[in-house]
Amino acid sequence: MGQPVVHFEIGCTDAARTGEFYARLFDWTIRPSGPGSLIDTEACSGIQGHLTALGHEPHRYIAFYVEVDDLLSYIAKAESLGGHMLVQPVELPHGSFAWLADPDGNIVGLWKPKPPATC
């Protein structure tokens, strides 16, 4: 079984303008959250996402995130297949992510969720 796509991200230079565009186009709810904004599609199916204005390159991009169990092993596998790492693993409260580029330079996000807390 393949690894699931679990999230998407839209990069932009003007978060307010871009958020308004997608909110009006697709009836998504866009809520500020930290340095970015969460995108809630309010759909029963599909995945949720976020948009962000990084303040540096890349300014305009769309990335999808694939859930994996080991970021570094997937980065190594991508490199063996002609891709390369763009962003080293970054820890977040609910997991960690990294970015890689496929052989054509497309951004692919890797996501490793933290295991659920046990009692």
FIKEFI-113234 format. One line per 10 residues: number of its first residue (from 1); for each residue x, y, z of N, C-alpha, C. Coordinates in nm, 2 decimals. Layout:
N
NUM> X/Y/Z/X/Y/Z/X/Y/Z; ...
This chain:
119
1> 0.08/-0.12/0.00/0.00/0.00/0.00/0.09/0.12/0.00; 0.05/0.22/-0.08/0.13/0.35/-0.09/0.11/0.44/0.03; 0.20/0.54/0.04/0.19/0.64/0.15/0.08/0.74/0.12; 0.00/0.78/0.21/-0.11/0.88/0.19/-0.07/1.02/0.18; -0.14/1.10/0.09/-0.12/1.24/0.09/-0.21/1.29/0.20; -0.16/1.37/0.29/-0.23/1.41/0.41/-0.25/1.56/0.43; -0.19/1.64/0.35/-0.20/1.79/0.37/-0.15/1.86/0.24; -0.19/1.98/0.22/-0.14/2.06/0.11/-0.10/2.20/0.17; -0.01/2.27/0.09/0.03/2.40/0.13/0.04/2.49/0.01; -0.01/2.62/0.02/0.00/2.71/-0.09/0.08/2.83/-0.04
11> 0.19/2.85/-0.11/0.28/2.96/-0.08/0.24/3.09/-0.16; 0.26/3.20/-0.11/0.21/3.33/-0.17/0.29/3.44/-0.12; 0.28/3.56/-0.18/0.34/3.68/-0.13/0.25/3.77/-0.05; 0.12/3.75/-0.07/0.02/3.83/0.00/-0.09/3.74/0.05; -0.07/3.70/0.18/-0.16/3.60/0.24/-0.31/3.64/0.25; -0.33/3.77/0.27/-0.47/3.81/0.28/-0.54/3.80/0.14; -0.47/3.85/0.04/-0.52/3.84/-0.10/-0.54/3.70/-0.14; -0.44/3.62/-0.12/-0.45/3.48/-0.16/-0.56/3.40/-0.09; -0.57/3.43/0.05/-0.67/3.36/0.13/-0.81/3.40/0.08; -0.83/3.53/0.05/-0.96/3.58/0.00/-0.99/3.51/-0.13
21> -0.90/3.50/-0.22/-0.92/3.43/-0.35/-0.97/3.29/-0.33; -0.90/3.21/-0.25/-0.94/3.07/-0.23/-1.07/3.06/-0.15; -1.09/3.15/-0.06/-1.21/3.14/0.02/-1.34/3.17/-0.07; -1.32/3.27/-0.16/-1.43/3.30/-0.24/-1.45/3.20/-0.36; -1.34/3.15/-0.41/-1.34/3.06/-0.52/-1.40/2.92/-0.48; -1.36/2.87/-0.37/-1.40/2.73/-0.33/-1.48/2.72/-0.20; -1.52/2.84/-0.15/-1.60/2.85/-0.02/-1.52/2.78/0.10; -1.39/2.80/0.10/-1.31/2.75/0.21/-1.31/2.85/0.32; -1.29/2.80/0.44/-1.27/2.89/0.56/-1.12/2.90/0.58; -1.07/3.03/0.58/-0.93/3.05/0.60/-0.92/3.12/0.74
31> -0.84/3.06/0.83/-0.82/3.12/0.96/-0.67/3.14/0.99; -0.64/3.26/1.04/-0.50/3.29/1.08/-0.45/3.19/1.18; -0.33/3.14/1.17/-0.27/3.04/1.26/-0.12/3.06/1.26; -0.06/3.12/1.36/0.08/3.15/1.36/0.12/3.23/1.24; 0.23/3.19/1.18/0.28/3.27/1.06/0.20/3.24/0.94; 0.11/3.15/0.94/0.03/3.12/0.82/-0.12/3.12/0.85; -0.19/3.06/0.76/-0.34/3.05/0.78/-0.38/2.90/0.75; -0.47/2.85/0.83/-0.52/2.72/0.81/-0.63/2.73/0.70; -0.64/2.63/0.62/-0.74/2.62/0.52/-0.83/2.50/0.56; -0.96/2.54/0.59/-1.06/2.43/0.63/-1.15/2.42/0.51
41> -1.15/2.31/0.44/-1.24/2.29/0.33/-1.38/2.26/0.37; -1.40/2.23/0.50/-1.53/2.19/0.56/-1.60/2.08/0.48; -1.52/1.99/0.42/-1.57/1.88/0.34/-1.56/1.75/0.42; -1.64/1.66/0.39/-1.64/1.53/0.46/-1.53/1.44/0.41; -1.48/1.47/0.29/-1.37/1.40/0.23/-1.26/1.49/0.19; -1.15/1.44/0.15/-1.04/1.53/0.11/-0.95/1.56/0.22; -0.85/1.65/0.20/-0.75/1.69/0.30/-0.76/1.84/0.32; -0.71/1.87/0.44/-0.70/2.02/0.48/-0.56/2.07/0.44; -0.55/2.20/0.45/-0.42/2.26/0.41/-0.39/2.39/0.49; -0.29/2.46/0.44/-0.27/2.60/0.49/-0.20/2.68/0.38
51> -0.20/2.81/0.40/-0.13/2.90/0.31/-0.03/2.98/0.39; 0.08/3.02/0.33/0.18/3.10/0.40/0.25/3.19/0.31; 0.29/3.30/0.36/0.38/3.40/0.29/0.51/3.39/0.37; 0.61/3.31/0.31/0.73/3.28/0.38/0.82/3.41/0.40; 0.81/3.51/0.31/0.89/3.62/0.32/1.02/3.60/0.25; 1.04/3.49/0.19/1.16/3.46/0.11/1.13/3.36/0.00; 1.22/3.33/-0.09/1.19/3.23/-0.19/1.18/3.09/-0.12; 1.10/3.01/-0.17/1.00/3.03/-0.29/0.88/3.11/-0.24; 0.84/3.20/-0.32/0.72/3.28/-0.29/0.59/3.21/-0.33; 0.60/3.16/-0.45/0.48/3.10/-0.51/0.50/2.95/-0.54
61> 0.42/2.87/-0.47/0.44/2.73/-0.48/0.31/2.66/-0.43; 0.29/2.54/-0.47/0.19/2.45/-0.41/0.26/2.32/-0.39; 0.25/2.27/-0.26/0.31/2.15/-0.22/0.21/2.06/-0.16; 0.23/1.93/-0.18/0.15/1.83/-0.11/0.24/1.76/-0.01; 0.18/1.71/0.10/0.26/1.64/0.20/0.22/1.50/0.21; 0.32/1.41/0.21/0.29/1.27/0.22/0.34/1.22/0.36; 0.25/1.14/0.42/0.29/1.09/0.55/0.38/0.97/0.54; 0.49/0.98/0.62/0.59/0.87/0.62/0.63/0.84/0.76; 0.70/0.73/0.78/0.74/0.69/0.92/0.88/0.73/0.95; 0.96/0.78/0.85/1.10/0.81/0.88/1.14/0.91/0.77
71> 1.15/1.04/0.81/1.18/1.15/0.71/1.32/1.13/0.65; 1.42/1.09/0.72/1.55/1.08/0.67/1.56/0.97/0.57; 1.50/0.86/0.59/1.50/0.74/0.50/1.43/0.78/0.37; 1.33/0.86/0.37/1.26/0.90/0.25/1.34/1.00/0.17; 1.41/1.09/0.25/1.49/1.19/0.18/1.61/1.11/0.11; 1.67/1.01/0.17/1.77/0.94/0.11/1.72/0.86/-0.01; 1.60/0.81/0.00/1.54/0.73/-0.11/1.52/0.83/-0.23; 1.46/0.95/-0.20/1.44/1.05/-0.31/1.57/1.09/-0.37; 1.68/1.11/-0.29/1.81/1.14/-0.35/1.86/1.03/-0.44; 1.84/0.90/-0.40/1.88/0.79/-0.49/1.80/0.78/-0.62
81> 1.69/0.85/-0.62/1.60/0.85/-0.74/1.61/0.98/-0.82; 1.71/1.06/-0.79/1.73/1.19/-0.86/1.67/1.31/-0.80; 1.61/1.30/-0.68/1.56/1.42/-0.61/1.66/1.47/-0.52; 1.63/1.58/-0.45/1.72/1.63/-0.34/1.64/1.70/-0.23; 1.70/1.71/-0.12/1.64/1.77/0.00/1.65/1.92/-0.02; 1.53/1.99/0.01/1.52/2.13/0.01/1.53/2.19/0.15; 1.45/2.13/0.25/1.44/2.17/0.38/1.47/2.05/0.47; 1.57/2.06/0.56/1.59/1.95/0.65/1.47/1.93/0.75; 1.46/1.82/0.82/1.35/1.79/0.91/1.34/1.91/1.01; 1.21/1.95/1.03/1.18/2.06/1.12/1.07/2.00/1.22
91> 1.10/2.01/1.35/1.01/1.96/1.45/0.90/2.07/1.48; 0.77/2.02/1.48/0.66/2.10/1.52/0.59/2.03/1.64; 0.49/2.10/1.70/0.43/2.04/1.81/0.36/1.90/1.79; 0.30/1.89/1.66/0.23/1.76/1.63/0.30/1.67/1.54; 0.43/1.70/1.51/0.51/1.61/1.42/0.63/1.68/1.37; 0.68/1.63/1.26/0.79/1.69/1.19/0.77/1.68/1.04; 0.84/1.78/0.97/0.82/1.78/0.82/0.96/1.81/0.76; 0.97/1.78/0.63/1.09/1.81/0.55/1.03/1.84/0.41; 1.11/1.91/0.33/1.08/1.93/0.19/1.19/1.86/0.11; 1.14/1.80/0.00/1.24/1.76/-0.10/1.19/1.80/-0.24
101> 1.28/1.80/-0.33/1.24/1.83/-0.47/1.25/1.70/-0.56; 1.15/1.69/-0.64/1.16/1.57/-0.74/1.26/1.61/-0.85; 1.29/1.52/-0.94/1.39/1.55/-1.04/1.36/1.68/-1.13; 1.23/1.72/-1.13/1.19/1.84/-1.21/1.19/1.96/-1.12; 1.22/1.95/-0.99/1.22/2.06/-0.90/1.09/2.09/-0.83; 0.99/2.00/-0.85/0.86/2.02/-0.78/0.88/1.99/-0.63; 0.82/2.08/-0.54/0.83/2.06/-0.40/0.74/1.95/-0.35; 0.79/1.86/-0.27/0.72/1.75/-0.21/0.74/1.76/-0.06; 0.64/1.77/0.02/0.65/1.77/0.16/0.64/1.63/0.22; 0.72/1.60/0.32/0.71/1.48/0.39/0.66/1.51/0.53
111> 0.57/1.44/0.59/0.51/1.46/0.72/0.52/1.34/0.81; 0.58/1.35/0.92/0.58/1.24/1.02/0.51/1.29/1.15; 0.38/1.24/1.17/0.31/1.28/1.29/0.37/1.22/1.42; 0.36/1.30/1.53/0.40/1.24/1.65/0.31/1.13/1.70; 0.36/1.03/1.76/0.26/0.92/1.81/0.17/0.98/1.91; 0.05/0.93/1.92/-0.05/0.98/2.02/0.00/0.95/2.16; -0.03/1.04/2.25/0.01/1.03/2.39/-0.06/0.91/2.45; 0.01/0.85/2.54/-0.05/0.73/2.61/-0.08/0.78/2.75; -0.18/0.71/2.81/-0.21/0.75/2.95/-0.13/0.67/3.05
